[in-house]
Amino acid sequence: MTGSFLLINTNVAQPPVSPIGLEYIGEALVDAGVPVRVLDLAFETNWRAALARELEDSEPMVVGL
């Protein structure tokens, strides 16, 4: 399998909440040898710019929300 999976925490509420579901999925993917990137929008001041930058930079094969 080529390409990476991009997992996005869409929760922008403050204080930030750990995206436990994404952590479980990410860990299973890593254990299976799949490259994973995580974008946590809770720590971004401009989520649109952060998302555009991540999609352009990593060109993920799959995006999970």
N, C-alpha and C positions, 0 to 999 in steps of 0.2 A: 504494500500500500504506500503510495506516495502522497505528499502533502500533509498538512497538519490539521488538527481539529482546533477550532477557536471556541472557547467556552466564555460566555459573557454573563456577568452578574448584572442584571438590569435594575436592581434595587438601588435607588439613589437616596433613600431615606437616611437621615442622620439621627443618632449615631449609626455608623455602618454596622451591618449585620453580616456575619460570616455566611458565605454561600455554600452551606453544607452539602446540598444536593449536587452542585457542580464539583465540589471536592471529591465526593464519592465517584462520580462519573469520570472525572479527570484521573483519579488514582487507578481505576480499572483500565482506562485507556493506556496510561503509562505502563502498567504491569503487562499489557498486551503488546508493548513495543511501539505504540502509536505516539507520534509527537503531539504535544498539547500545549496550547497557549491560553492564558486566562486574562480577560480584560474585566476588571472590577470597576464598574462605573460609579460606585460609591465614593471613589477617591479622585474622580475627574471633575474639574470645574466646568468643562465644556464637553459633554458626552458625545455630541455630534462630531466634533473635531477628533476626539479620541477614537471613536469608532471608524471614521474615515481613514485616519492614520493607520490603525491596526489592520484594516482590510487591505489597504494599499501595500503596507510593508510586509505582511505575512502571506497574503494571497491564500487563505485557508481553503481546504478541500470541503470542510463541513463546519457549519456554525451552529452552536447549541446555545439556547437562551434559558 
